[in-house]
Amino acid sequence: MKNIKDFNLEELKEEIIGLGEKKYRAEQIFKWLYVDKVKEFDDMTNLSIELRDKLKANYTMCNFKILKKQESSDGTKKYLFDVLDGNAIETVLMEYHHGKTICVSSQIGCKMGCKFCASTGIKFERNLSSGEIVEQILAVEQDIGDKISNIVFMGIGEPFDNYDNVMKAVRIMNNPKGLNIGARHISISTSGLVPRIYDFANEELQCTLSISLHATSDEKRSSMMPVNNKYNLSELMQACKDYIAKTNKRISFEYALAKDNNDNLEDAKALVKMLKGMLCHVNLIPINKIENGKFVKSTNENIIKFRDYLNENGIVATIRRELGSDIDAACGQLRRKNLKNQEE
Ligand code: SAH
């Protein structure tokens, strides 16, 4: 059966016409889904019983089930959701002073193979549909009884490897008739799929683009991120410059600091050289240890030195707060599970 949340408003109108109903019904259904956030077709009380029955016969509501919920000592919550086909994904809720931020997954598994990330090494299963991406927000909001204000596409998966579904989900989040979350409150992170960066520049979306950079030489970056063998640093940086020129938007570069790997002063100098003059911000992430991972977190002293060097040399850099690491909910610690087989 089709997932009713997989349609944008225009597509939903076509669906509803296909059911022999008037187009305006789609607007009503859309409102029930994303404004009233009901869980059942029977809760859509301004629809006729007949239409509700047709909807039930043709569509699912795709209500994710919470299989597990863990809460960190810092208040971060990690959800394991049953996505209703035997797979499970993780979604993280973080509380910042400016509101509630949710870190959504975009795929079941990931193909990118970054050496320091726990989402690697597990079989790639499939893309999440746009409805499944949006459902993560609805399911968390339902659980906490509050509204989410910010979305980051930094969970499991490579958002730009599931480009169309991610863009569709973003527009449903952003639609004033949908979840009405401002695009400026939505960030998308990519490991560097260069052609999609060019596509994204043409979307006319005000979302923040984050680039997982992590190293300043091809040799080092390729040793951490196999995607660099496909799109090297010069192609990536050119795409970033072109993106900024086209959109006039600031890029956020993520740089995960690993001890004796990419955290010394020479690395900081090379980073300054690389980013000098670009409209950007650097987000330093103390690398989180993963099982079997060979990368170790930099010392606090090195992290602060690295940040200070960037700031003193004209590159705005901040250190990302480590939220949820005690429940493996921090950057790079999320995994998928296969419910039919053993835990993955
Ligand atoms: N595939 C996308 C989305 C993942 S976002 C991307 O690569 O950008 C998650 C962010 O956390 C990325 O910047 C990723 O490189 C980073 N990350 C992955 N593993 C990490 C780890 N062990 N410690 C810190 N950051 C990590």
Boltz pocket constraint, residues with backbone or C-beta under 6 A from the ligand:
constraints:
  - pocket:
      binder: B
      contacts: [[A, 112], [A, 114], [A, 116], [A, 117], [A, 118], [A, 153], [A, 154], [A, 155], [A, 157], [A, 158], [A, 159], [A, 189], [A, 190], [A, 191], [A, 192], [A, 210], [A, 211], [A, 212], [A, 254], [A, 256], [A, 285], [A, 286], [A, 287], [A, 288], [A, 289], [A, 290], [A, 331], [A, 332], [A, 333]]
      max_distance: 6.0
